[in-house]
């Protein structure tokens, strides 16, 4: 009998102290999370390289997350636990595969990699959607759950705790809504660009996306402003020194209008060279054309760019085939007789050279559709300056469109109508040039691309940002060796290109 009473007393005591033990376990988790975040998180970035070297604190927190017993805990305690657990497990998943450029480098980062959370195996998506969003239906969760990408709201340097959770959720949501990079208001175009979070989780923002934003934004969005989505930046939210060196570098996308108030100087040099038949067997001549475009541009309001362009030309026509295309850089004018001897016969050809500042003219680029910021139209009209170099007027229309196939791969399309004419002569309309560029972005400073024009000209190039505003570009192209192509542009036709762009 006495033994039975002792057992009952032990059970009663255990049951009595069990809630206290759970509370102490949760409290310990929140305290350790607070210490970890406060020590390591600076300006919303995570020092992954440093944590990779010393992962003990993360490992300890992950172990606590796995073993936590949530039975009998309150809703607010569960919410605080799941928010912190999500953010810690995101960091752990990055560390498991670091170095990476983006969480998308890890296959199934959010929907296949499983973690143990309070004794249950689940993915980050399950943790976010099932345990939080579907259970508690609070759109503010999207501004405290951090997915390790630059476009996520920045990770806080404090733990979310039951006592302060309501205040913390509201505070972080307000910070996001008032962040001009997160909610981008364009007054001139009466348009607001917002994160794709609002598109992916539209049903979580009640009663509507705009009303949700205005509920937490200090200065409400006007009712007549339209909403569009900017591309999500999936680059890693890394504060490690090796990533910090590139943090101010953003690839320049040619289809986009310039940001308001930006000024750009662009110099693009193109050398085209090909050989042509003379009607005499084994004798071909070379013609080479050099064009240098100086473009001065100003971003008026984020949707309209104004520009002034200058064109310098140099050409050498009907030259000997053996001569280099780079003779155009001698910048000469006049004619030269060249003699070729074949089988005791002499043939004389006259080559001509000319150069000068051929054109100048205004240019405008605009984004016609608020909801399609990656599409723009450009118009330019060039007046001849030195008519002996080129006496035509030139009207240019270009259509640009860019789409990202994934965070590192983009497709840029351009249709160009280059129409020279003289007011005193009949106009023969030129067909458009259709260009495609498949670009790979290995990091924030380099771009490598393959390109084609009308599927007849193919080539490859690269761009590098020397500084955040200075870009250098190299491009080589070659025309396909088909007979009809040779008859159209010449044989062995090729181009060499060098571009420089400086934006301030």
C-alpha positions as CSV (number, residue, x, y, z in Angstrom):
1,X,0.0,0.0,0.0
2,X,2.8,2.4,1.0
3,X,4.6,1.7,-2.3
4,X,1.4,2.5,-4.3
5,X,1.0,5.8,-2.5
6,X,4.7,6.7,-3.3
7,X,4.1,6.0,-7.0
8,X,1.0,8.1,-7.0
9,X,2.8,11.0,-5.4
10,X,5.6,10.8,-8.0
11,X,3.0,10.9,-10.8
12,X,1.2,13.8,-9.3
13,X,4.4,15.8,-8.8
14,X,5.5,15.1,-12.3
15,X,2.1,16.2,-13.7
16,X,2.3,19.3,-11.5
17,X,5.7,20.4,-12.7
18,X,5.3,19.3,-16.3
19,X,3.9,22.7,-17.5
20,X,6.7,24.5,-15.7
21,X,9.3,22.3,-17.4
22,X,7.7,23.1,-20.8
23,X,7.6,26.8,-20.0
24,X,11.2,26.7,-19.0
25,X,12.1,24.9,-22.2
26,X,10.3,27.4,-24.4
27,X,11.8,30.3,-22.4
28,X,15.3,28.8,-22.9
29,X,14.7,28.6,-26.6
30,X,13.5,32.2,-26.9
31,X,16.5,33.4,-24.8
32,X,19.0,31.5,-26.9
33,X,17.4,32.7,-30.1
34,X,17.5,36.2,-28.8
35,X,21.2,35.9,-28.0
36,X,22.0,34.3,-31.4
37,X,20.2,36.9,-33.5
38,X,21.4,39.9,-31.5
39,X,25.0,38.7,-31.8
40,X,25.0,37.8,-35.5
41,X,22.3,39.7,-37.5
42,X,23.4,43.2,-38.7
43,X,21.2,45.3,-41.0
44,X,19.0,42.4,-41.9
45,X,21.9,40.2,-43.2
46,X,23.3,36.9,-42.0
47,X,27.1,36.1,-41.8
48,X,26.8,32.7,-43.3
49,X,30.6,32.2,-43.8
50,X,31.3,33.0,-40.2
51,X,28.4,30.7,-39.0
52,X,29.7,27.9,-41.3
53,X,33.0,28.1,-39.4
54,X,31.3,28.0,-36.0
55,X,27.9,26.4,-36.3
56,X,27.5,25.4,-32.7
57,X,24.9,28.0,-31.8
58,X,22.7,27.1,-34.8
59,X,23.1,23.4,-34.2
60,X,22.0,23.9,-30.6
61,X,18.9,25.8,-31.6
62,X,18.0,23.3,-34.3
63,X,18.3,20.5,-31.7
64,X,15.9,22.5,-29.4
65,X,13.4,23.0,-32.2
66,X,13.4,19.2,-32.9
67,X,12.8,18.2,-29.3
68,X,10.4,20.9,-28.3
69,X,7.1,19.6,-26.7
70,X,4.2,22.0,-27.6
71,X,1.4,20.0,-26.0
72,X,-0.6,22.3,-23.7
73,X,1.1,25.5,-24.9
74,X,-1.0,28.5,-25.8
75,X,-1.6,29.8,-29.4
76,X,0.6,32.8,-28.9
77,X,3.5,30.6,-27.6
78,X,3.1,28.3,-30.7
79,X,3.1,31.3,-33.1
80,X,6.3,32.7,-31.5
81,X,8.0,29.3,-31.5
82,X,7.1,28.5,-35.2
83,X,8.3,32.0,-36.4
84,X,11.6,31.7,-34.7
85,X,11.9,28.0,-35.8
86,X,11.3,28.9,-39.4
87,X,14.0,31.6,-39.5
88,X,16.5,29.4,-37.7
89,X,15.9,26.4,-40.0
90,X,16.3,28.6,-43.1
91,X,19.7,29.7,-41.8
92,X,20.6,26.0,-41.1
93,X,19.6,24.9,-44.6
94,X,21.7,27.6,-46.2
95,X,24.7,26.6,-44.0
96,X,24.3,23.0,-45.0
97,X,24.9,23.9,-48.6
98,X,27.0,27.1,-48.3
99,X,28.5,28.7,-50.3
100,X,25.5,29.3,-52.5
101,X,24.3,32.4,-54.4
102,X,20.6,31.9,-53.7
103,X,18.4,29.6,-51.7
104,X,17.1,28.3,-55.1
105,X,20.5,26.8,-55.7
106,X,19.4,24.1,-53.2
107,X,16.9,21.6,-54.8
108,X,13.7,21.6,-52.8
109,X,14.9,24.2,-50.3
110,X,11.4,25.0,-49.3
111,X,9.3,22.1,-50.4
112,X,11.4,18.9,-50.2
113,X,14.1,19.3,-47.5
114,X,12.6,18.1,-44.2
115,X,13.3,19.3,-40.7
116,X,12.1,18.0,-37.3
117,X,9.9,20.6,-35.6
118,X,8.5,19.7,-32.2
119,X,8.8,16.0,-33.0
120,X,7.3,16.2,-36.5
121,X,9.1,15.9,-39.9
122,X,8.0,18.8,-42.2
123,X,9.3,21.1,-44.9
124,X,9.6,24.9,-44.5
125,X,6.6,25.3,-46.8
126,X,4.5,23.1,-44.5
127,X,5.7,25.0,-41.4
128,X,4.8,28.3,-43.0
129,X,1.5,27.4,-44.5
130,X,0.0,24.7,-42.3
131,X,1.3,25.6,-38.9
132,X,1.0,29.4,-39.2
133,X,-0.9,30.8,-42.2
134,X,-3.7,28.2,-42.4
135,X,-4.1,28.0,-38.7
136,X,-4.0,31.6,-37.6
137,X,-4.7,33.4,-40.9
138,X,-2.6,36.5,-40.3
139,X,-1.0,38.3,-43.3
140,X,1.6,39.9,-41.0
141,X,3.5,36.5,-40.9
142,X,4.9,37.3,-44.3
143,X,6.9,40.2,-42.9
144,X,8.6,38.2,-40.1
145,X,9.2,34.9,-41.9
146,X,12.5,35.3,-43.8
147,X,13.4,33.1,-46.8
148,X,17.1,34.0,-47.0
149,X,16.7,36.2,-50.1
150,X,17.4,39.9,-50.6
151,X,13.7,40.6,-51.5
152,X,12.4,39.1,-48.3
153,X,11.7,41.5,-45.5
154,X,15.0,41.7,-43.6
155,X,15.5,39.3,-40.7
156,X,15.2,40.9,-37.3
157,X,18.0,40.9,-34.8
158,X,15.7,39.8,-32.0
159,X,13.6,36.8,-31.1
160,X,9.8,36.8,-31.3
161,X,8.4,36.2,-27.9
162,X,4.8,35.5,-26.6
163,X,4.8,38.6,-24.5
164,X,5.7,41.0,-27.3
165,X,4.5,39.1,-30.4
166,X,1.5,41.2,-31.3
167,X,3.6,44.4,-31.1
168,X,6.5,42.8,-33.0
169,X,4.2,41.5,-35.8
170,X,2.7,45.0,-36.3
171,X,6.1,46.7,-36.0
172,X,7.8,44.5,-38.7
173,X,4.8,44.9,-41.0
174,X,4.9,48.7,-40.7
175,X,8.6,48.7,-41.4
176,X,8.1,46.8,-44.6
177,X,5.2,48.9,-45.7
178,X,7.2,52.1,-45.2
179,X,10.3,50.8,-46.8
180,X,10.6,52.6,-50.2
181,X,12.5,49.6,-51.7
182,X,9.7,47.2,-50.7
183,X,6.8,49.4,-51.7
184,X,8.0,51.5,-54.6
185,X,5.7,54.5,-55.3
186,X,6.1,56.3,-58.7
187,X,4.1,59.5,-58.5
188,X,4.6,60.6,-62.1
189,X,3.1,57.4,-63.5
190,X,0.7,57.0,-60.6
191,X,1.9,53.5,-60.1
192,X,3.2,51.4,-57.2
193,X,5.5,48.5,-57.6
194,X,5.2,45.9,-54.9
195,X,6.7,42.6,-53.9
196,X,5.6,39.4,-55.6
197,X,4.8,38.2,-52.1
198,X,1.5,40.0,-52.5
199,X,0.8,38.1,-55.7
200,X,1.9,34.6,-54.5
201,X,-0.2,35.0,-51.3
202,X,-2.9,37.3,-52.4
203,X,-5.6,35.5,-50.3
204,X,-3.7,36.3,-47.1
205,X,-4.1,40.0,-47.4
206,X,-7.6,41.1,-46.4
207,X,-9.8,42.8,-47.4
208,X,-7.5,43.5,-50.4
209,X,-3.8,44.0,-51.1
210,X,-3.9,47.8,-51.3
211,X,-6.1,48.1,-48.2
212,X,-3.8,45.8,-46.3
213,X,-0.8,47.9,-47.3
214,X,-2.6,51.1,-46.3
215,X,-3.6,49.7,-42.9
216,X,0.1,49.6,-41.9
217,X,1.7,52.3,-44.2
218,X,2.3,55.7,-42.6
219,X,1.3,57.5,-45.9
220,X,-1.5,55.6,-47.5
221,X,-1.4,54.8,-51.2
222,X,-3.8,56.9,-53.3
223,X,-6.9,55.0,-54.5
224,X,-6.2,55.8,-58.2
225,X,-2.6,54.4,-58.2
226,X,-2.2,51.1,-60.0
227,X,-0.3,48.1,-58.6
228,X,2.4,46.1,-60.4
229,X,5.1,43.7,-59.2
230,X,8.8,44.0,-59.4
231,X,11.0,41.0,-60.0
232,X,11.8,39.1,-56.8
233,X,15.5,39.2,-56.0
234,X,16.5,35.7,-54.9
235,X,20.1,36.6,-54.1
236,X,21.3,35.4,-50.7
237,X,20.9,37.8,-47.8
238,X,24.5,37.3,-46.9
239,X,26.6,39.8,-44.9
240,X,29.8,37.7,-45.3
241,X,32.8,39.8,-46.5
242,X,33.1,37.9,-49.8
243,X,29.5,38.7,-50.7
244,X,29.7,42.3,-49.3
245,X,32.2,43.2,-52.0
246,X,29.4,42.9,-54.6
247,X,26.4,44.2,-52.5
248,X,26.1,47.5,-54.5
249,X,26.4,45.8,-57.9
250,X,23.2,45.3,-59.8
251,X,23.2,44.1,-63.5
252,X,22.0,46.8,-65.9
253,X,19.0,45.4,-67.8
254,X,18.7,47.0,-71.2
255,X,14.9,46.8,-71.5
256,X,14.2,48.7,-68.4
257,X,13.8,52.5,-68.2
258,X,16.4,54.2,-66.1
259,X,15.6,55.1,-62.4
260,X,14.4,58.6,-61.9
261,X,17.3,61.2,-61.9
262,X,19.9,58.8,-63.2
263,X,22.3,60.0,-65.9
264,X,24.1,57.7,-68.3
265,X,26.9,57.9,-70.9
266,X,27.2,55.0,-73.2
267,X,29.7,54.4,-76.0
268,X,29.1,51.4,-78.2
269,X,31.6,50.7,-81.0
270,X,30.8,48.3,-83.9
271,X,33.2,47.1,-86.6
272,X,31.6,45.1,-89.5
273,X,33.8,43.5,-92.2
274,X,33.1,41.1,-95.1
275,X,34.6,40.2,-98.5
276,X,32.9,40.6,-101.9
277,X,33.3,39.1,-105.3
278,X,34.7,41.1,-108.2
279,X,33.7,39.0,-111.1
280,X,37.3,37.9,-111.5
281,X,38.1,34.4,-110.3
282,X,40.1,34.2,-107.0
283,X,39.9,38.0,-106.5
284,X,37.8,39.3,-103.7
285,X,37.8,42.7,-102.0
286,X,37.2,43.6,-98.4
287,X,34.9,46.4,-97.1
288,X,34.8,47.4,-93.5
289,X,32.5,49.7,-91.6
290,X,33.1,51.2,-88.2
291,X,30.3,53.0,-86.3
292,X,30.6,54.5,-82.9
293,X,27.5,55.5,-81.0
294,X,27.7,58.0,-78.1
295,X,24.4,58.0,-76.2
296,X,23.6,60.5,-73.4
297,X,20.5,59.5,-71.4
298,X,18.6,60.9,-68.5
299,X,15.9,59.0,-66.5
300,X,13.0,61.4,-66.2
301,X,10.6,59.6,-63.9
302,X,11.2,55.8,-64.0
303,X,9.2,55.3,-67.1
304,X,10.6,57.8,-69.6
305,X,14.2,58.3,-70.6
306,X,15.4,61.3,-72.7
307,X,18.5,61.1,-74.8
308,X,20.8,62.7,-77.3
309,X,22.9,60.6,-79.6
310,X,26.0,61.1,-81.8
311,X,27.2,58.8,-84.5
312,X,30.8,58.7,-85.8
313,X,31.5,56.5,-88.9
314,X,34.7,55.3,-90.7
315,X,34.8,53.0,-93.6
316,X,37.2,51.5,-96.1
317,X,35.5,50.1,-99.2
318,X,36.7,47.8,-102.0
319,X,40.1,47.2,-100.3
320,X,42.4,44.3,-100.9
321,X,41.1,41.1,-99.3
322,X,44.3,40.5,-97.5
323,X,44.2,43.9,-95.7
324,X,43.0,44.0,-92.2
325,X,39.6,45.3,-91.3
326,X,41.2,47.5,-88.7
327,X,42.3,50.0,-91.4
328,X,39.2,51.9,-90.6
329,X,41.0,53.1,-87.5
330,X,43.4,55.0,-89.7
331,X,40.5,57.5,-90.2
332,X,41.6,58.5,-93.7
333,X,39.7,60.1,-96.6
334,X,40.3,59.6,-100.3
335,X,40.9,56.9,-102.9
336,X,43.7,54.4,-103.3
337,X,44.6,52.3,-106.4
338,X,45.4,48.7,-105.6
339,X,47.0,46.3,-108.1
340,X,46.6,42.5,-108.0
341,X,48.6,40.2,-110.3
342,X,47.2,36.8,-111.4
343,X,48.7,34.6,-114.1
344,X,50.8,37.5,-115.6
345,X,47.7,39.7,-115.6
346,X,47.4,42.9,-113.5
347,X,44.1,44.1,-112.1
348,X,43.7,47.4,-110.5
349,X,40.9,48.2,-108.0
350,X,40.2,51.6,-106.4
351,X,39.5,51.5,-102.7
352,X,37.9,54.5,-101.0
353,X,38.0,55.6,-97.4
354,X,35.9,58.2,-95.5
355,X,35.2,59.1,-91.9
356,X,33.5,61.8,-89.8
357,X,30.8,62.6,-87.3
358,X,27.9,61.5,-89.5
359,X,24.7,62.1,-87.4
360,X,23.2,63.5,-84.2
361,X,19.7,63.4,-82.9
362,X,17.2,63.1,-80.1
363,X,16.0,59.9,-78.6
364,X,13.2,58.9,-76.2
365,X,12.4,55.6,-74.5
366,X,9.2,55.0,-72.6
367,X,7.4,52.2,-70.8
368,X,3.9,52.2,-72.2
369,X,2.2,49.8,-69.8
370,X,2.4,50.1,-66.0
371,X,1.9,46.4,-65.5
372,X,4.7,45.5,-68.0
373,X,7.7,47.4,-66.8
374,X,10.1,45.0,-68.6
375,X,8.7,46.2,-72.0
376,X,9.8,49.5,-73.5
377,X,9.7,51.4,-76.8
378,X,12.4,53.6,-78.1
379,X,12.3,56.3,-80.9
380,X,15.2,58.2,-82.3
381,X,15.6,60.6,-85.3
382,X,19.1,61.3,-86.6
383,X,20.1,64.3,-88.7
384,X,23.1,64.1,-91.1
385,X,26.0,66.3,-90.1
386,X,28.7,65.5,-92.6
387,X,26.8,64.6,-95.7
388,X,29.9,63.4,-97.6
389,X,30.1,60.6,-94.9
390,X,26.4,59.8,-94.9
391,X,23.8,62.1,-96.2
392,X,20.7,60.2,-95.1
393,X,18.2,61.0,-92.4
394,X,17.6,58.0,-90.1
395,X,14.5,57.1,-88.2
396,X,14.9,54.4,-85.6
397,X,12.2,52.4,-83.7
398,X,13.1,49.8,-81.2
399,X,11.0,47.5,-79.0
400,X,12.6,45.9,-76.0
401,X,11.4,43.1,-73.7
402,X,13.2,41.2,-70.9
403,X,12.1,38.1,-69.0
404,X,13.9,36.2,-66.3
405,X,13.6,32.4,-66.8
406,X,15.1,31.8,-63.4
407,X,17.2,34.0,-61.0
408,X,20.4,33.5,-63.1
409,X,19.0,33.2,-66.6
410,X,17.3,35.9,-68.6
411,X,16.0,36.3,-72.2
412,X,16.2,39.8,-73.8
413,X,14.4,40.4,-77.1
414,X,14.7,43.4,-79.3
415,X,13.1,44.4,-82.6
416,X,14.8,47.2,-84.4
417,X,13.6,49.2,-87.5
418,X,16.5,51.2,-88.8
419,X,15.2,53.3,-91.7
420,X,17.5,55.7,-93.6
421,X,15.9,58.0,-96.2
422,X,16.3,61.2,-98.1
423,X,13.4,63.6,-98.6
424,X,14.2,64.0,-102.3
425,X,14.2,60.2,-103.0
426,X,11.8,57.3,-102.9
427,X,11.8,55.5,-99.6
428,X,12.5,51.7,-99.5
429,X,11.3,50.3,-96.2
430,X,13.7,48.1,-94.4
431,X,12.6,44.9,-92.6
432,X,13.1,44.8,-88.8
433,X,16.1,43.2,-87.2
434,X,14.9,40.7,-84.6
435,X,17.6,40.1,-81.9
436,X,17.6,37.7,-79.0
437,X,20.0,37.5,-76.1
438,X,20.2,34.6,-73.7
439,X,22.0,35.9,-70.6
440,X,23.5,34.0,-67.7
441,X,24.3,36.0,-64.5
442,X,26.9,33.9,-62.5
443,X,27.1,36.7,-60.0
444,X,26.1,40.4,-59.6
445,X,29.0,41.7,-61.6
446,X,29.3,39.4,-64.6
447,X,26.9,38.6,-67.5
448,X,27.7,36.1,-70.2
449,X,25.3,35.9,-73.2
450,X,24.7,34.3,-76.6
451,X,22.9,36.3,-79.2
452,X,21.4,36.0,-82.7
453,X,19.9,38.4,-85.2
454,X,17.2,37.1,-87.5
455,X,18.8,33.6,-86.9
456,X,21.4,34.5,-89.5
457,X,24.0,36.3,-87.3
458,X,25.2,34.4,-84.2
459,X,27.7,35.4,-81.5
460,X,28.6,35.6,-77.9
461,X,29.6,38.3,-75.5
462,X,30.2,39.3,-71.9
463,X,29.6,42.3,-69.6
464,X,31.4,43.2,-66.4
465,X,30.7,45.9,-63.9
466,X,34.0,47.4,-63.0
467,X,32.3,49.6,-60.4
468,X,28.5,49.7,-59.6
469,X,28.1,52.3,-62.4
470,X,30.8,51.4,-64.9
471,X,30.1,48.5,-67.3
472,X,32.4,47.1,-70.0
473,X,31.0,44.9,-72.8
474,X,32.7,42.7,-75.4
475,X,30.8,41.0,-78.3
476,X,31.8,39.0,-81.4
477,X,29.3,37.8,-84.0
478,X,29.6,35.9,-87.3
479,X,27.1,35.4,-90.1
480,X,26.1,31.9,-91.2
481,X,28.1,30.7,-94.3
482,X,25.0,30.2,-96.6
483,X,25.0,31.4,-100.2
484,X,22.0,33.7,-99.8
485,X,23.6,35.2,-96.7
486,X,26.9,35.8,-98.6
487,X,24.9,37.5,-101.4
488,X,23.1,39.7,-98.8
489,X,25.9,40.9,-96.5
490,X,29.1,39.5,-98.0
491,X,31.3,36.4,-97.4
492,X,32.9,35.8,-94.0
493,X,30.9,38.7,-92.5
494,X,31.7,39.3,-88.9
495,X,31.5,42.1,-86.3
496,X,33.7,43.1,-83.4
497,X,32.0,45.2,-80.6
498,X,33.2,47.1,-77.6
499,X,30.8,48.9,-75.3
500,X,31.4,51.2,-72.3
501,X,28.6,52.5,-70.1
502,X,28.7,54.8,-67.1
503,X,25.6,55.5,-65.0
504,X,25.4,58.0,-62.1
